[in-house]
Amino acid sequence: MFVQEGPAGSARSVTKGFLRWGSSLLAQTDNDYVPYMAFEVVESVPLGRFLFGESWTPLWGAHVYPLRFFGQGGSNDPNDYLEVIKVITADDSDVALTRGGGLYARAREDSRSEREVQRVMRLLNLVVCELSIQGVASDPVNDTDIQMGKLIGHHIAIAGGWGMYGERTWGPLALLASSPRDTGAAYGRPGNNWWPPNFYWPAHDAAVLDRLGNLPNARALSAIGDHIPALTAAAIAHSSRHNVGETILTAWLVSEAIITALWRRYIGTITGSGRRDRLRDFRIYTASVQLETLLTAGHLDERAYESLHAARKIRNDLAHNARMSEDGARIALEAMKSGLALLNIETVSVAYTFQGGGMLHPPREADPGFPFR
């Protein structure tokens, strides 16, 4: 049921209903589920302003994915998801972060050039990398994710775009523009209102944003290679999604990049130029030989050596024999964490964990004669 509140011309639409959680009748407030209270979705300002408004500041951006709502318990106001709550300095630009996990940088060019897209990708992936290390796993941003956003006041939304992958561009606004639906009405159980943002936008403690600082971890990784922050985020995202092969490969790519950085640092301590040149021959001094030498020279501790050596073997088993396992993915991620620790990067929020859940089996089959085994 929609009702209008406030003076004539004001945009404040309210949808009332209830949520059923288990056997209890619940309503969602800003912070918690409270029994026997009305469930309201309040649109304080119409979302259509991002479609039909004539003035805005152009930005380029994308959402973290899976989506996150930085706050306690979500919100019933779609505009809260679009509110800018943090501005972070990345390289020589600012990145605005919305409560709904949108990441945006100011557009420097009028058109979507490859140079502009690559610039924005780098900025956003620095933030995504830092978030991932702090426990907010997110896929890295690629060029298909970058779309034009509109800044109006202190709110940002992507109201359109192109391509078949809209889950982190125009998809979030489509979710926010949806209406709650009573899924139980047809079964004589009214009051089971479902609003898509409640299910696609899990809440995360906004205190994590205070730990981002000036992105020290992402910057340290960027010093090793321009793409290492994105690869680090990818490894963490794949591990959280239990993409076994992808976790092994991306985690090893980051690990080997760190080994290479340590090896170059070690070569820098060698005085003879001829010896330095020989040590730079990666055909002879492979990752395995580098690990042995770094351990012997005291540039690597025993624990990191064992972890990285085990991950190298797991990566080779996948690359050469197509063998992989959940345990291998866990070991590869732990090795990457060992490498990050060598750069003084804390990774207590990163882990390969096993989870479970879902619906119980139905008490009886709805279609016992269906030929499905």
C-alpha positions in Angstrom: 0.0 0.0 0.0 1.4 3.4 -1.0 0.5 6.6 0.8 1.7 10.1 0.4 2.9 12.1 3.5 4.0 15.6 3.9 2.9 18.9 2.1 1.7 18.8 -1.5 4.4 18.3 -4.0 6.8 16.6 -1.5 8.1 13.2 -2.4 7.7 10.9 0.5 6.2 7.6 -0.4 5.7 4.9 2.2 5.0 1.2 1.7 3.7 -0.6 4.8 3.7 -4.3 5.6 5.4 -7.0 7.7 8.3 -9.4 7.3 7.9 -13.0 8.6 11.1 -14.5 10.0 10.7 -18.1 11.0 7.5 -18.4 13.0 7.6 -14.8 14.2 6.2 -11.7 12.6 9.0 -9.2 12.3 9.5 -5.7 10.9 12.9 -4.3 9.8 14.0 -1.0 11.3 17.2 0.9 10.6 19.1 -1.2 13.1 17.4 -4.5 13.9 14.4 -6.8 13.4 11.7 -5.9 15.8 8.5 -8.1 16.4 5.1 -6.9 15.4 6.0 -3.5 14.0 5.0 -2.0 10.7 7.6 -2.4 7.9 8.0 0.8 5.9 10.1 1.7 2.8 10.4 5.5 2.8 11.8 7.3 -0.3 12.8 10.6 1.1 13.8 12.0 -2.3 12.5 10.4 -5.6 15.1 8.2 -7.3 13.8 9.5 -10.6 16.0 12.6 -10.2 18.9 10.5 -11.4 17.0 9.8 -14.6 15.2 13.1 -15.3 17.2 15.7 -13.4 18.8 18.3 -15.7 21.8 19.1 -13.6 24.4 16.8 -12.1 28.2 16.4 -11.7 29.5 13.6 -13.9 31.5 10.8 -12.2 32.8 7.4 -13.3 32.3 4.5 -10.9 31.1 1.0 -10.0 29.9 -0.8 -6.8 31.9 -3.2 -4.7 30.6 -6.6 -5.5 29.0 -8.5 -3.8 27.1 -5.4 -2.7 27.6 -4.1 0.8 25.6 -1.6 3.0 28.0 0.1 5.4 25.9 0.5 8.5 23.9 -1.4 11.1 21.0 -3.5 9.8 20.4 -1.7 6.5 17.9 1.0 5.8 14.4 1.4 4.5 15.2 4.6 2.6 16.7 3.9 -0.9 18.5 7.2 -0.7 20.6 6.1 2.2 22.3 3.6 -0.1 23.3 6.4 -2.4 24.6 8.8 0.3 28.4 9.7 0.2 29.8 8.8 3.6 33.6 8.7 2.9 36.0 10.4 0.5 39.4 8.7 0.1 42.5 10.0 -1.5 43.9 7.5 -4.0 47.0 8.6 -6.0 46.3 12.2 -7.1 42.5 11.9 -7.1 39.6 11.5 -4.6 37.3 8.5 -4.5 33.8 9.0 -3.1 32.3 5.9 -1.3 28.6 5.7 -0.8 26.8 3.8 2.0 25.7 1.2 -0.5 29.3 0.5 -1.6 29.5 2.7 -4.7 33.0 3.9 -5.6 33.3 7.0 -7.8 36.0 9.3 -9.2 35.4 12.7 -10.9 35.3 12.5 -14.7 38.3 14.3 -16.3 37.2 13.7 -19.8 33.8 14.2 -21.5 34.0 10.9 -23.4 34.6 7.4 -22.3 38.2 7.0 -23.6 40.3 3.9 -22.9 42.8 6.2 -21.0 40.0 7.6 -18.8 38.7 4.1 -18.0 42.1 2.8 -17.2 42.7 5.7 -14.8 39.5 5.1 -13.0 40.0 1.4 -12.8 43.4 1.9 -11.1 41.9 4.3 -8.5 38.9 2.1 -7.7 41.0 -1.0 -7.5 43.3 0.6 -4.9 40.2 1.1 -2.7 38.8 -2.4 -3.5 42.2 -3.9 -2.6 42.3 -2.1 0.8 38.7 -3.0 1.5 39.5 -6.7 0.7 42.5 -6.8 3.0 40.2 -5.3 5.7 37.7 -8.1 5.3 35.3 -6.7 2.7 35.9 -9.1 -0.2 35.0 -7.7 -3.6 35.7 -8.5 -7.2 38.2 -6.1 -8.7 36.9 -3.5 -11.1 37.3 -4.0 -14.8 36.5 -1.9 -17.8 32.9 -3.3 -18.3 32.2 -2.3 -14.7 33.0 1.4 -15.2 29.9 3.5 -16.0 28.9 7.1 -15.7 27.5 8.1 -12.3 25.6 11.3 -11.4 26.4 13.3 -8.3 23.4 15.3 -7.1 23.9 16.9 -3.7 25.5 14.3 -1.5 24.1 11.3 -3.4 25.5 9.3 -6.3 23.8 6.8 -8.6 24.4 5.1 -11.9 21.1 5.4 -13.6 22.0 3.8 -16.9 24.7 2.0 -18.8 25.4 -0.7 -21.4 26.2 -4.4 -21.6 24.9 -7.5 -20.0 26.7 -7.1 -16.7 24.8 -4.6 -14.6 25.1 -6.1 -11.2 27.5 -3.3 -10.0 26.5 -0.4 -12.3 22.8 0.2 -13.1 21.6 -2.9 -11.3 21.7 -1.4 -7.8 19.5 1.5 -8.7 17.0 -1.0 -10.2 16.9 -2.9 -6.9 16.3 0.3 -5.0 13.5 1.3 -7.3 11.7 -2.0 -6.7 8.7 -2.2 -4.4 8.1 -4.7 -1.5 6.0 -7.7 -2.6 3.8 -9.8 -0.3 4.9 -13.3 -1.3 2.4 -15.0 1.1 -0.8 -13.3 0.0 -1.7 -16.0 -2.6 -1.3 -18.7 0.1 -3.4 -17.1 2.7 -0.4 -16.0 4.7 -0.2 -12.2 4.1 2.5 -10.1 5.7 5.5 -11.8 4.0 6.9 -8.7 2.4 10.1 -9.0 0.5 12.2 -6.0 -0.6 15.2 -7.0 -2.8 17.8 -4.6 -1.2 17.3 -6.5 2.1 18.6 -9.6 0.5 21.2 -8.4 -2.0 22.8 -5.8 0.3 24.2 -7.4 3.4 25.2 -4.9 6.0 28.8 -4.5 7.1 30.1 -2.4 10.1 30.9 1.0 8.7 33.9 1.1 11.2 35.9 -0.7 8.5 36.0 2.5 6.5 38.0 4.2 9.3 40.7 1.6 8.8 41.2 2.5 5.1 43.3 5.6 5.9 45.3 6.6 2.9 45.3 3.1 1.5 48.8 2.1 2.8 48.5 -1.6 2.0 47.2 -1.0 -1.5 50.0 1.6 -2.1 52.7 -0.8 -0.9 51.4 -3.5 -3.4 51.1 -0.9 -6.2 54.8 -0.2 -5.7 55.6 -3.8 -6.7 53.4 -3.6 -9.8 50.5 -1.6 -11.1 48.2 -4.6 -11.3 49.1 -6.3 -8.0 46.3 -4.5 -6.0 43.7 -5.8 -8.4 45.2 -9.3 -8.3 45.2 -9.3 -4.5 41.6 -8.3 -4.5 40.8 -11.0 -7.0 42.5 -13.7 -5.0 40.6 -12.7 -1.9 37.3 -12.5 -3.8 37.9 -15.9 -5.4 38.7 -17.5 -2.1 35.5 -16.0 -0.5 33.5 -17.5 -3.4 35.4 -20.8 -3.2 36.6 -20.6 -6.8 39.3 -23.1 -6.2 41.4 -22.9 -9.4 41.1 -19.1 -9.6 42.2 -18.8 -5.9 45.2 -20.9 -6.5 46.3 -19.1 -9.6 45.7 -15.5 -8.5 47.1 -16.1 -5.0 50.3 -17.5 -6.5 50.6 -14.6 -9.0 50.6 -12.2 -6.0 53.0 -14.4 -4.1 55.5 -14.7 -6.9 55.4 -11.0 -7.5 56.4 -10.5 -3.9 59.1 -13.1 -4.2 60.4 -11.3 -7.3 60.4 -8.0 -5.3 62.4 -9.6 -2.5 64.8 -11.1 -5.0 65.4 -7.7 -6.7 66.0 -6.3 -3.3 68.5 -9.0 -2.5 70.3 -8.5 -5.9 70.7 -4.9 -4.9 72.9 -5.9 -2.0 75.3 -7.7 -4.4 78.4 -5.7 -5.2 79.8 -7.4 -8.3 77.9 -6.3 -11.5 78.7 -9.5 -13.3 77.1 -11.6 -10.5 74.1 -9.2 -10.4 73.5 -9.8 -14.1 73.7 -13.6 -13.7 71.2 -13.4 -10.8 68.7 -11.5 -13.0 68.4 -14.5 -15.3 65.0 -15.9 -14.3 65.4 -18.9 -16.6 68.1 -20.2 -14.1 67.0 -18.5 -10.9 63.4 -19.6 -10.9 61.0 -19.0 -8.0 62.1 -22.2 -6.4 65.8 -21.3 -6.5 65.0 -17.7 -5.4 63.2 -19.1 -2.3 66.1 -21.4 -1.4 68.6 -18.5 -1.8 66.6 -16.0 0.1 66.2 -18.4 3.0 69.9 -19.2 3.0 70.8 -15.5 2.8 68.5 -14.7 5.7 66.1 -12.6 3.7 63.2 -15.0 4.3 62.1 -16.8 7.5 61.5 -20.5 7.6 57.7 -20.3 8.0 57.2 -18.0 5.0 59.6 -20.3 3.0 57.6 -23.4 3.7 54.3 -21.7 3.0 55.4 -20.2 -0.3 57.1 -23.4 -1.4 54.0 -25.5 -0.8 51.9 -23.0 -2.8 54.3 -23.2 -5.7 53.9 -26.9 -5.8 50.1 -26.6 -5.7 50.2 -24.1 -8.5 52.4 -26.4 -10.7 50.0 -29.3 -10.1 47.1 -27.2 -11.4 49.1 -25.7 -14.3 50.7 -28.9 -15.5 48.4 -31.7 -14.3 45.0 -29.9 -13.9 44.9 -31.0 -10.2 43.3 -28.8 -7.6 41.5 -29.1 -4.3 39.8 -27.0 -1.6 42.8 -27.6 0.7 45.1 -26.4 -2.1 43.2 -23.2 -2.4 43.5 -22.6 1.4 47.2 -23.3 1.3 47.7 -20.9 -1.7 45.8 -18.1 0.1 47.8 -18.7 3.3 51.0 -18.4 1.3 49.9 -15.1 -0.2 49.2 -13.9 3.3 52.7 -15.0 4.3 54.1 -12.9 1.4 52.0 -9.9 2.4 53.3 -10.2 5.9 56.8 -9.8 4.5 55.6 -6.4 3.3 54.3 -5.6 6.8 50.7 -6.0 5.6 48.3 -7.3 8.3 45.8 -9.9 6.9 43.9 -11.2 10.0 40.6 -10.5 8.2 41.5 -12.7 5.2 40.8 -16.4 5.4 39.6 -19.4 3.3 36.6 -20.4 5.4 33.9 -23.1 5.0 30.3 -22.1 5.4 26.9 -23.8 5.2 23.2 -22.9 5.2 20.0 -23.1 3.2 16.5 -24.4 3.4 15.5 -27.6 5.2 14.2 -30.5 3.2 10.4 -30.3 2.6 8.3 -32.7 4.6 6.9 -34.3 1.4 7.5 -34.1 -2.3 5.4 -31.7 -4.3 5.8 -33.7 -7.6 6.6 -37.3 -6.6 6.1 -38.5 -10.2 8.7 -36.1 -11.8 11.4 -38.2 -13.5 14.4 -36.7 -11.8 17.0 -38.8 -10.1 
